[in-house]
Amino acid sequence: MLTEWITAVILIIVVGYQGVFIFMQKRDFAKREQDLLNRVMSRNYETYVQGEKLMEPPRPLTAEEIYEMERERGIPI
């Protein structure tokens, strides 16, 4: 009786592991496929890179970056 329970638990663990592994593989494949489709659809690499930059959410600026942007650099010539 005990060996049947142990066997059932082990099989459930194996099925769960395989389910998670397949889910992760499908997710990675979808990302790779989307990336390849984007590359094919873009006219050239420059267009692809510009589109990729627009897809990324803008990150918040740090205090140092804001200071550097607002710092007065003199009269531009």
Order of alpha helices (4+ residues) and beta strands (2+ residues): alpha-alpha-alpha
